[in-house]
Amino acid sequence: MELQMNQGILGKRTMASPQSTYCNTALSPDGGAAETKKAKSFITDENELSKEELDGLMKEGVDGRPFLVVHHLLDVKEAGVPVLLPGTPVICRVDSTERYTTRSKVRVCTLYTVKLTHGKFTWTVKRKYKHFQELHRDLYKHKMMAHFLPLGRFAAQRAQLRAMTEEMPSLHGNERMRRTSSKPKYLEEYLNDLLENSFCKNYHGMLEFLDVSALSFVSELGPKGLEGSIFKRSGGHRIQGLNCIGHHQFCFRWSKRWLVVKDSFLLYMNRESGVISFVLIFDPEFKVQVGRAYTDTKYGVCIQNFTRTLVIKCNSYRQAHWWRHEINRLAERCEFLQVQRFMGFAPPRDNTLTKWYVNGSGYFSDLADALEQAKEEIFITDWWLSPEVFLKRPATDTYWRLDQILKRKAEQGVKVCVLLYKEVEMALGINSNHSKRTLMDMHPNIKVMRHPNHMSSVVFLWAHHEKMVAIDQSVAFVGGLDLAFGRWDDSHYRLTDIVLTETTNHISGEETKAPMAEPEAADSGNQGDGSDSDQDPKPSEPEKVKVDSLVDLKNNTQLWIGKDYSNFIRKDWVQLDRPFEDNIDRTKVPRMPWRDLSAAVHGKAARDVARHFIQRWNFAKIFKYKNIQGKFFPCLLPKSHTTADNLTFTVPGSGKASVQVLRSVDRWSSGTCESSIHKAYIHTIENSEHYIYIENQFFISCADEKNVHNGIGDAIVKRILRAHREQKKYRVFVVVPLLPGFEGDIREGGGNAIQAILHFTYRTICRGEYSILMRLRELEDKWSEYISLCGLRKHSQLSQSLVTELIYVHSKTLIADDRRYIIGSANINDRSMLGSRDSELAVLVEDEERVSSVMGGEEYQAGPLTLALRKECFRVLLGADSDHQIDMSDPISDQFFFLEWNEAAKLNAKIYEKVFRCLPCNSVRSMRELKGYSGMERLCDTDPMQAKEELKHIRGLLVHFPLNFLAEENLLPPRGSKEGMAPTELWT
């Protein structure tokens, strides 16, 4: 279904009728999140800190505040937690003075530069003598009020006063003046005396004098930075729809705020309420300017990035220039100010721990374990999210169900932020509103936003297609897997999942087994899906269990419960608010296996992934929820990369490599523009030396500057032609789904949506002047020496009948030369690659270490991670576990490419057509032939025993992609159909 269903939003033949998210829903196993609910509003915030957390904040000797302070600014203040670190002295030094004249040129003023040290934090403030006088006066008043007024709010201060052993230092002592040699030294001694006095140093006036706040000493936010009270002007957003009536001065509104500048972002907040109002991320458009020409105001400072032009007002000309200087100084080392490789936002991160996953079983299992380790934040963004999906299987209780994991972490104080694609409900039935309501009703620490708002943003065709989870901004998971139904699978690619009798027969490798209760990913030597460790289940009772009626899951052996068992080409998902009811009859319809790849990254690369999420979250908050109370959907802050290597948890089996985070984004999706995934794909293909391996849900490319614009297919053609002219061996492996993932009966043509995607796929591969094979015509029949195009298929036995089904390739992967690979959410089509359409996320992993291997018959130095990934992919596709004679060490040798790979694909396709007459196939070139072919008898029906004998010769999963299927037909949707009236960009 997620044929990037957004990648064909009008393509459903039957629409899921929207279900009210307030209606009664089916009872879940063990009564989880899908219990019958009554209409109710979202739970309000309950952000109280625990006693243990408060004790930790009061503890002396710590070198910084924990990151949890960011989410509890008001609670920290109300609990009386001091801003300064307990037991850590503040040491000041008046470093220098500046003398200047005021604009009247009558008075000569002195500006003192005060350098402060508090533990590991250092910063600088500039003050005039009058500021010292005002501080002293305010402290004296505060002392008198605390001493004489019997108010409860002064109880703590009175206790501090009673504990004072000395009088409060004086600013005007003659004795002091006599024994100090200069005014700067005198002021330095005065300040140090004040800062040794707990009553004085914790006074809010002193904290403002020192330019400190609750965010100053949070270690994970990096250096102390620059802070202070300013006035900020409203407006300035560079995204359509966020400003009042433009930039005219009568629209402006000035508000007093506290500005905080860190090493990769700045923010302003309401100091009293503790609500962060806005976060400005540093990016290549970042710049700071002063002067009326840029700000239209006296003493103004203009701070600009890709999404906003922020104007603040200072107290003086010199302060404005000081702010500009300090902001630029803090930002000058920020890597995000430069455009990185592939015009991306993040640079390659060397020596990064990373791990790949083939299929969902190992990925979901490791993700579940990582979520359990979360201490501060969990960020999730998905095209589709099913709260009721199980991450470890078979499920014997609800402990590893996604909604229960998130609820458990939220109850422990972890902030869970989920950003979902808001679909066009009339065209797409993923019911993101159900996902939002289910999660947000569980706990106030779970916040869910949906984006875009279609009407205000005028975005109807494009979608947020990325899939990502970030944990504490230290570990991140990216790739093609949504946390949704139908995605979990392993290398068995089972077509069935019913409770079996002891006498049930299996054929040709299709073992309907349940894995161990908690399948784990393989060790570092084999980072597959961990399915090879599956064990045979005990014989079950000869009855089919109706899962949605279970009281508990104690004896469950099913891997796919309720709507998780799916075949979306046969029937798309409906009634997702009843998740534990079957969507199809599992005794009659085989499930469609799901093949996907994902990756985990740590450290700085994980910070990059989290930064992308934060940018999107804050953008969506401002764009969609600008007028909603700030605390309900909080602004998120990126952690500093200076602390990224302090990992408290790592994913088992990870190896080290260079990792660069790539993305496709546009102004509508995140407020900035980038298409680094597309550029990285083309660069990797152009610079590959021996082979590329592509596994992708789509293959729509070869630019014609009219309907298709991405250049991936063109890069493949150029690279093959170069190899041919140089007479060098070069291979291209392409694996795609045999059919697009739309609901439709292929025996009747499949429907307009399926045909539309097939049209552009064939246009890319072999039909028309822009296709790859047409542009390789100078090779004549030798094109097959360079490129192989395949799909995947599996067979099994269901209710005593032989069945087959294609394996839905949902991967978005490119492997090159056994040294580098790209894994992400981006399909090979314009929607994913151009950046101006769907939002996407990916990682480019390049091995930094080398191991001995073979390439083209010669010794070769391969990257260990990439080599293992390529071999894992080939192992499963070729069925190498059952045929140990298959040698996968040299992927470009004639023996492997022709005899192992292509011969297996050719043989398998021939057997499947003979036994099942399955579609698509090369022998059906027109709709007329399709009708006749669909009515022919099948060997699996007429002679099951002979069919079983034929199927014993199947080798692995590969089948050649049928290049001649419906070759005589125009597969574009009829102009009068709803698909035909949709813009071409919807399909490409």
N, C-alpha and C positions, 0 to 999 in steps of 0.2 A: 504493500500500500504506500509506503513512504517513498515510492517512486518519486521521492522528493515531491510528494503529492502536491506540494506547493508547486512542483515543477510541472504541474498539469492540473491546475486548480479546478478546471471545469470538466475534468476527465472522468468523473464517476458516472456510471450508468444509472446507479440507484443512489440517492442521497440518504444519508443517515438522518432520520427525523430527530430534530433537536429535542433532548429530554430535559425537563426542568431539573435544575440542580437542587431544588428543594423538595422534590417528590421523594416518596419512600423508595429506598434502594434495597437490593437483595442483601440478605444477611450473609456476612462473610464467614469463612472458617475462623473459628475462635473469636468471632465477633470483633473485627478490626475496624478500620476507618470507614468501611462501607456499611456500617450499621444504619438501620433506619433513622433518618434525621428529620427533625422538624425544622421549619423555616426559622432561621436565626441569623443575626448579623455576626460579623467577624468578632472574635474575642479581642478585647482591648489589651493594650500593653501591660505587662507585669514584669518590670525590669529590675526588680529588687536584687541587690547583691546578697550572696549568702554570707553567713557569719565567717566561714573560712576565707572567703575572698576578701572581706573587710579586714580580717586579722592580717592577711598577707599584705594589704596596702598600708597598714599601720606598722608593719614590721621594720625595724631599723637594720641598716647595713646592706640593703638591696642597692644594686647599681642602676636601677631604672624601674619605671612602672610597667606592669604587664599590659598587653594589648587590649585586654578586656575593658580597660578604662575608656577606650574610644567609644564603646557602646553604652557606657554608663556615666556620662559626664554629669548629669543632674544628680544621679544617685550618689556619686562620689562627693559632690558638693554638699548635699543634704545630710550625708552621713558624717560630715566633719573631717573627711580625709584631707590632710594638708596637701597643698599643691607641691611644696618642696619635699624632697625625700627625707623621711625621718632619720635622724642620726647622722646625716651627711651635711657637713658644713658648706656654707656659701662663702666663697672668698672673692673679694672684689679688689681691683687695682685700677686706679685712675691713671690711665696709660698716657694720655696726651691731651692737649688743649688746642682749641682753634679760636682765634680771635677774628671777629668779623663785625662789620657795621650794619646797622639796620638800614632799611630803605630810606629813612629820614636823614641818614648820615650824621646824626647827632650823637647817638650812643654807640659805644663800642662794647660788644657782648663777648662773653667767653663760653665756648661749648666744650664740655668735658666728655672725653671718651672713657667709658667705664667698661673694663673687661671683667667678666664674671666666670667663676668656675664652681660647678656643683657636681661633685663626683667626676664622671667621665664627660660631662656636658660642659661646653664652653660657649659663650656668646658675648656680644658687645651691645651696649646701649649708649646713646648720646644724650646728655642732659645739661641744661643750663643751671646756674646757681639757684634761680628762682624755683626750679623743680625740687631741689633739696629743701628749700624753705617750705614749699607747699607740703612736702612729705612730712617734715617735722611738725608742722602745724596740725596736719590731719592725725598724726600719731598721738599728739598731745590730747586732741579732742577725743579721740577714741579711748584713750586711757581714762579720761575723766568720766566718760559715759559708762565705761565698763565698771568703774569703781563705785559710782554713786547711784546708777539706775538699777533698781532691783528687777531686771528683766531676765527671763529664762534664757534668751538667746545670748546673753553675755556671761552665762555660767562658766563656760570653758575659758573665756578670757580672764574672768576673775580668778580662776584657779591658777592660770599662768602668772597673773600679777602677784598672787600670794607667793608663788614659787620663785619670783625674781629676787636675786641676792643683791642686785645693784639698782641704782636709779637709772631711769632711761637716759641714754646719752644726750648731751646738750649740743645744739648746733652753734651756740654763742658763748662758749666758755673762754674766759680770758686766759686761764691757766693753759688750756689746750692751745690757744692761739700763740702763747709764748713758747711752748715747747714743740711746736711744729714749724718747719722751715718754710713751708709753702702752702698755699691754699689747696692745691690738688691733693697733697699728702694729708692735709687736715680732713678734707672731705672723704678720702679713702679710709682714714682711721675711723671717722664718724660712721660710715656705712658698715664697716666690718664690726664695729661695736653693736650697731643695731641688729646685724644679722646673727650675732651670737645670742640674741635675746629672742626666745621663742614667741613671746607676746608680740614683739615688733615684726619679726620676719614673716609671720603668718597673717598679718593684717592685709586686707585686700588692697589697700592703698600702696603698701610696700610691694605686693605682687605686681601691680600695674606699673609701678616705678621700675621694677626689674624686667618688665615685659615677659611675664611667665603666666602659664595657665595649666590646666589639667593635662593638656596635650604636649607640654614642653618636654617632659622627661619619659615619654613612652619609648622604650628602647627600639622597638621594631619600626618606629616611624623615622628612625635615623637621627641625625644631629638635631640640636635644639632649634636651629633655624631662626627666623625673624618673626617677631610678633608685635602687636600693638593695636591700640584703639584707633579706628578710622571711621570715616563716613563713606558709604558706598552708594553709587547711583544705580537706580533700577534700570532694567532694560539692557541693551547691548548684545542680546543673543543673536547669533548669526544664522540661526535656523528659522525658516519661515514659520510663523504662527506663535512665536514665543514673546514677541514684543507688543507693546500697546498699539501705537499708531505709527511706529517707525522711530526715528531718532530725533524728532523735534524736541526742543528744550521744554516745552510745556508738558511733556509726558513724564519728565524726570521726577523721581522721588528719592530723597536722601534719607538714609537710615544709618544709625550708629551700629557698628559691628566690631567684632574682634577678629583681626586678620592674622592668620598663621601661615607662614611660608616654610615648607620643608624642601628636601632635596629633589623631589620630582613632582611636586604639586603645591598648590596653595588653596586655602579655604577661608571663608569667613563664617562666623557663627554668632549667635546671640549668647553673650557670656552669662547672662542671668539664667536663661532657661536651659542652657547646655545643648541647644539644638544647632547642629551644623546645617547651614542654609544652602551652601553652594561649594562645590569642589572644582577647581580649575586644574586640569591635568596638563603638565608640560608636554608639548609636541613641537614638531618642526616649525610651526607657525608662531610659536611663543616669542613675544617681545615685550619690552617695557619702555614706555615713552613718557616724558613729562612736558608740560607746557600747555598753554591755552589752545594752541593749534591742534592738539590731539585730544584735549579733554573738555574744551569749552568751559573751563572753570579755573578759578585761581587756586594755585597750589595743588593741581590735580596730577594724578598718575594714571596712565592708561596701560592696562595689562591685557594682553591679547593672546588667544590661541585659536585653534581651528573652529571652535564652537561659540566663543564669546569675546566681546570687547568690554572688559570690566574697567570702570572708572571709579577711583577712590580719591578722596580729598584729604590732604594733610593739613597740619597747622601752620606750616611755613614753607617758604621756598627751599630752605636748606633741608628740611625734613623730607620733602618730596624727592629731592635729588639723592638723599641718603637712602630712602626706600628703594629707588631705582637701582642704585649701586649694590645694595645688599641682596636684592632679589636676583639680580644678574650674577652676583658672586655665588650665591647658593645654587643657581641653576646651571652654571657654566660647565660642571662636570656631569650633568645629566645626559645619559646616552640617548634619551628620547627626544632631545632637541635636534639630533641629526637624522637625516633620512638614511636608513640602513640598507644593507644588501637587498636586492629585488624591490627597492623602493618601499621596504617594510618599516614597521614601527619598532621592531626589536632586533638587536644584533644576534649573531650566533653566540651561543653560550658554551664555551669549551668545558670539558671535563664534567659533563652533566650526567647524573644518574638517570637512566631511562630504561624502559621495558616495552616490548611490543606484545600484542595479543592477536591471535588468530581465532576468531569466533568469540561468542559472548560468555561462555562458561567461566573461563579463567579470568576474564576482564571483570565480570560481575562479582566474582568471588573476591578478588583483590580489592575491588572498589568497596565492597561491604566491609572488609577488614580495615581499610583506610578510613572509612566514615566512622568506624568505632573509635579511631584514634583522635578524632577531631576534638579540639579544646576550645576554639574561639569562633571560627567561621566555617560555614559550608556554602559554597557558591555552586549553583546548578543552572545550566541553560540547555534547553532541548527544543527540538521541533515539536516533539510529542513526548509527554511524560505520563506514565500510568502509575499512580501512587500505590496500586495494589500488586505491582510486579515483585516477584521473589528474586533475590540476588544469589541465593544458594539453594541447590536443588538435589534431590527431591525435598520439598518442604515438609517437615514433620511438626512444625508449629509456625507461628507468624513472626518469630524473632528476626529472621532475615528478610522480611518484607520491607520494601522501601519506605512506606509511610511509617511503619513502626520504628525503623532505624532513625528516621529524621525526628520523630516524636521523642524518642529516647534521648537523642542528643540535645534537642531543644529543652527538654526538662532538666538537663544538666547545665544549661546556661549557654549553649552554643547558639550563635545567630545563624539561622538558615535562610538564605536568600535565593529564590528561584525565579528565573526569568524565562517565560514561555512565549512561544509564537502565538499570537492571537489570530486564529484562522478566520477566513470568511465563512461563516457558519453555513450559509446556503450551499456552498460548494464543497465543503470539507467537513468530515464528521469526527474529528479527533477530540472534540469536546474538551478544550482546554479550560473552560469554565468549571467543569467538574473537577479537573485536576487542581485548580486553584482553590475552590471551596473546600475540597477534601483536606488539603494540606493546611490551609489557614485556620480551619476549624479545630485543628488538633492542638495547637499551642501558639501563644502570642509571639514566641521567638521565631516562628516560621512566617516569612513574608514572601508573597508571590505576586509578581507583576506580569501582566500580559502586554505585548507590544507587537505591532503598531496599532494605534487607534486609526482605523482605516479612513474615516471621514476627514478628520483634521489633518492627517498627514498625506492624504490623497495617495495612499499606497494600497493597491488591491491585488496586484499581480505578484509581488515579491514577498519573500518570507525570511524569517530567522531560521536558518537551517543548521546552524552549528550545534554540536553536542559536546558538552564540557562539564566537568566537575572539578572544583578546586577546594582543597582542604587546608585551612589555616594559611593560605597563600604560600604553602611550602611544598605540597604535592598536588599535581593536577593530572586529570585523565582527559584525553581528547581522542577523537576519531569519528567513526561512522555510526556508533551505537547510541541510540536514544535509550533512556531508561523507560522502556515501554514494552507492551505486549508483543510477542512474536519474535523478539530479538535474541533471546537466549538460545544458544545452540552449542554443539561441540562437534568434533570431527567425525562422529557417526552420522550426522545429518539424518536423524530418524524421521520416517514418514508417518509413524504411528505412535500413539501414546494412550493405550487403553490397558486396563488391568487384565493380565493374560491368564489363560488356563495352563495347566501343566503340560498339555499335549499340543499347544500351539506350535506350528511349524514356522521356521524362518528360512530365508533363502539368500544365498550370495551376499553375505556380508551385512545384511540389514538385521542387526540384532536389536530387538526392542528391550534394551536394558535400562535400568535406572542406575545412575552413578552413585557413589557413596554420598552420604548425607550432606557433606560439605566438600564438594569437589574443589581441589586447589589447583592453581596454575602450576605448570611444570617448573623444575628448578632452572638455574641459570643456564644449564647446558641445553635445555629444550623448553623454550618459552611458548609452547603451544597452548591449547585450551585445557590441558590436563585430563582429557577424556580417556586417554589410554589406560588410566588406572581404574576405570570403571569395573565394578564387580557384578556378577550375575545376581539378580534379586532372587529371593526365595519364591517358590511357586505361590501364586495368589489364588484367591477364591474365584471360581468361574462366574463372576458376575461383574457387570459394569457399574461402577460407583458413580452416582450423580454428585459431583463435587460440591455444588452450591448448597446441598442439603446436609453437608457434614457438620457435626457439632465440633469436631476437632480434626487435626491433621496427623494424629499420632501414627496411624498405619498407612499414610498416603505413600504411594509409589509413583504417582504421576509426576512428570517433569513440567508439563504445561497445564496449568489449572484454569478452567473457565475459558475466557476469551484469549488467553495466552496461546491456546491451541488454535492455529489460524491457517487459512489458505486464502489470502486476500484477492487472488485472481478469481477464485471460485465465488467468494463472497466477502465483501469488505466488512470492516468492523461497524457494528451498530450498537446502540444502547450501552455505551461505555460506562454509564452510571450503574450498570448491573454487571460488574466485572467478573463475577464468579459463575455466571451462566454461560454455557457453551455457545459459541457463535455459529459453529457448524457441527454436523453430526460426525463425531470422531470414529464411529463404527463404519462409516461409508465413505468419508472424504479424507484422503491423506493430507497431513499438514505440509506446508511448504517450508522446507528448511531455509535457514537464514545464514548467509556467510558474510562476515564483516571483520574488519581489522581496526584496532585501536592501539593507543599508547599511553604510558604513564611517564611523567617527567617530574623532576625535583628541582629544588634550589631556584636559581635565577630564572630558568625557563618557566618554572611553575609560577613565579612572581609575574612574569610576562603574561601568562595565560590569565592570572587573576586580575592583572591591570586592565586587560581587555574587557573582562567581565565588569569590572568596576566602572570603566568608561561607559559601557552600554547601560549599566544599571542607573548610574547617575543621570545619563542622558534621558533615559525613559522616565525617570522620576520627574525631572524638570519639564519634559515635554508633555507628559500625560497626567502627572499628579502634582502640578505646581501649586495648586491651591489647597491640597490636603495637608493636614497637620504634619509637620516635619518629622516627628518621632515615629509616625506610623510606618512610613517607608523611609528609613534612614539613608542619608548619604553615606557612601562607603569610601574608605581611605585605603590607598595602596601602601603596602609595607615597603620599607626601604630595601634596596638591593644590597646594601652594605651588611645586612644581617641574614641574607638569603641562605648562606651555607650552614646556618645553625639548625640542622635538621633533627627533630625529635623523633621522626618516624620515617622509614624508607620502605618501599615496596620490595618484598623479597624477590630475588632473582634479577635485580636490575644490574645493568652494566653501564660503563661510562662512554660517552660520545659527545660530539658537538651537536647542539640542538638549537634550531632557530624556529621561533613561533611565527607563523604566517597567517594571513587572514584576507578575506574579501569583505569590505565594508564600504558604506556610502553615507552620505549626509542623513538619509532617512533612517538608517539603521543604528548608527553610533555617533553621528555628528562629524565624522571625518571620512576621508576617501583613501582606499588602498586596494590593490589587486596583486599582492605579493605572491599568492599561491600560483596564479597564472604565470607570472614571470619565473618563479622557481621551477615549475614544470617544464617550461620551454628551455630554460638554462640547463636543467638536468638532462633533458633529451639531447639537446645540441652538443653537450660536452661528454655524453656517454661514449665509451670506447668499444664495448663488447656487446652489451645487450640492455634492453629495458623490459621490465615486466609490469604490465598494467592490469590492475583488477579494479573495475569501476562499475557502478550502477548504471551509468550512462556513457555513451560514446558518440557525442554530437560535436563535431569540430570541422576543420577545414574551412577557413574564412573565405567568404565571397563578398564581404563588405555590404551585404544586403540583408540576408537572413541570419547568417552565422558569422561571428566575429572573432572567436578565440582561435589562437594559432597552434594548438597542440597537435592536431592532425598534420598541419603544414610542416611542423618541426620533425615529425616522424618521417614524412616523405623526404624531406631534405637530407635527413640523416641516413636513410636507406640508400638514396641515390649517391651520396658521398661514398658510402661503403662499396657500392657497386663499381663506381668509377675508380676507386683505389684498389679494387679487387681484394677487399678485406672481409673477413667473416663478421657478420653482425646480425643479431636476432632481435625480433620484436615479438613478445608474447602479450596477447590481449585476451582477457577473460571478462565477459559481460553477461548479463542475464539473457536467457533465451527469449524471454518476453518481458515487456515493461510491466511494472507492478500495479496495473489498474484492474479493477473488476471487469470481467468480460469473458465470454465463451469463445475461445479461439477457433473452435470447430465451426462457428458461424462468422468468423472474421475478427472476433475479439472486440469489436466496438471501436468507435471513432478515436478514443483516447489512445488505445493500444496501437492502432494503425498510424496515428500521428507521430508517435515516438518512433515506431518502426521506420516510417518514412525518413526521418532525419538521421536515424542510425544507419540505414542503408545508403543514404546520401553521403554519409561520412566514409563508409567502408568501400562501396563498390558501384554505386549508381550515380551517374551524372559526371560532368566534367571536373567537378571539384573533389570527387572522391579520391581516397588514397590509392586504390587499385588502378583507377583510370590514369592517375598522374604517375604511376609506376609502369606505364605501358611500354616504355623503352626497355624494360627488363623482360618483356614478353611473358613467357610462362615461368620465368625464374623468380617471380615475386614471392612464390611460396618458399623459397630458400631463405627469405628474410623475415617474413611476418606470418604469424599463426593467429587465427581468430577462433576463440572457443567459448562455449558455455558449459554449464554443469548440470548433470542429471543424476537421479538416484532411483532405485526401484526397491520394492518390498512386497510384503503380503499383508493384506488387511481383510479381516473377516473371511479368510480362506480364498480371497481373490488376489491375483497379482496386480499391483498398482505401480505406477511411476509418477514422478513429479520432478519438475525442474528445481534446482537449488537456486534460490534467489540471491544473486550476487549484489550485495549492498555496499561492498568495500569501496574505498576511495584511496587507492594505494598506487604508488609508483616505486619500483625498485630498479636500481641501476648499478651494473658492474660489481655486484656483491660488496659495494662500499658505501652506498647511501640509499635512503628511502624517504618517501613522503607518505605520511598517514594523516588523514583528516576527515573532514565532512564534505569536502568539495567534489562534486561530480565533474566529469569532463563534459561540460556544456557551457553556454554563455551565462546561464542563470548563476552558476556557481563561480565562474572564473573572472567575469568582467569586473566585479567589485561593485558596480552600480546597481546590481539587482539583489540576489539573495545574500545574506550575511553568512560567512563561512569561517572555519578555523582549522589549521593544520600545523604539523610540525615537520621540519626537514631535519633528519638525523643523519649525520655523517660520522662514520667510524674514524676514530683517531688512532686506534691500535690496529695491528695487522697480524693475520695468521696465514699459514701456508695453505694454498689451495691450487686448483687447476683451472685454466681458462684457455680454450682453444688448443688443448693438447700440451700446453706449456705450464711451467710452474708460475704461480700467480700469488700475489699478496692481497688477500681479501680482508674485509672488515669483519670482525667476529659477530657483531650483532646482525649486520645485513646478511651475511652468509647463512646464519642460523635461521633468519626469517625466510629467506628464499627457499632453503631446503625444507622448512616446515610447510610452506605453501605447496611445493612440488610433491612432498611426501604424501599428503592427503589427496591431492588431485590425481596423482598417478597410481594410488593404491600401493605404494612401495612397501607398506608393512606386510602385505600378503604376497609380495613378489620381491624377494631379497636380491634378485639379479639386476634390478633396476639401479643404475649408477647415475646419481644426480650431481656428482661432484663437478662435472664440466657442463655448464648449461648451454654452451654454444657448439659443442661437438656435433658432427653429423649423426653419430650414433644416437645421441640423446635427442636432438631436435627432430630428426626424421623418424627414427624407429621407436623411441620411447614416448615422445610427446605427440607428434602428429599421427603416427600409426594407431596409437591408443584412441585418440579422439575420433579418427575415421572409423575404426572398428566398432567402438561403442555406439556411435551415431547409427551405423548400419544395423546393429543388433536391436537397438531400441525401436527403430523404424519397423523392423521385421516383426518384433514381438508385440509392440503396443500401437503401431501406426501413430506414434505421438507427433504432435505439432509443437513448433514449426519444423518443417523439413524441406529438403531441396526438391523433392518430387512434386510438390504442390506450387505451381507458378501462377495460378489464377484463382479467382473465386469459383469459377465453374469446376475446376479440378478439386478445389477444397470441398465442395459439396459432395462430389463423388467419392473422394478419399475418406471423408468422415463416415460414410455409410458402409465402407468395406469391413469385412469380418477381420477380427484380430486374432493372432495366434494365441495370445494369452487367454482368450475366451474359448476358442475351438479346440485347442490341444494344450492344456496347462502343463502337462508333463514335458512335452517337447519345448515349450516356452522356457521352463525352468532350466533345461539343458542348455538352451541358447544363452540364457542369462549368466550361466557359469563362466562364460568367456569374457564378460565385462571386466575391464581393467580400470579401476579407479572411477573418477567422476567426469572426466573430460569428454565432451562431444564437440565436433566441429560446428561452428556457427553456420546455419544454413543460408548461404549467400544468395540463393535463387528463390527463396520463399516469397510467393506473391510478387515475383519480379515483373509480371505483366500488368500489374494493377497500379493505379495512382492511389497511394495510401493517405494522401492528405484528406482531412475531414471535408465532407460536402459543405459548400458555402451556406446552405440554409440551416445547418445544424448549429447547436450552441457551441460545439467545439470549433466549427468552421468560422463562426463569427468572432471567436477569440483572437487576439493579436498573435502573430506568429511567435513573438518573443515568449509567449507562455510555454511553448513546447521546446524552445531551443536553449 
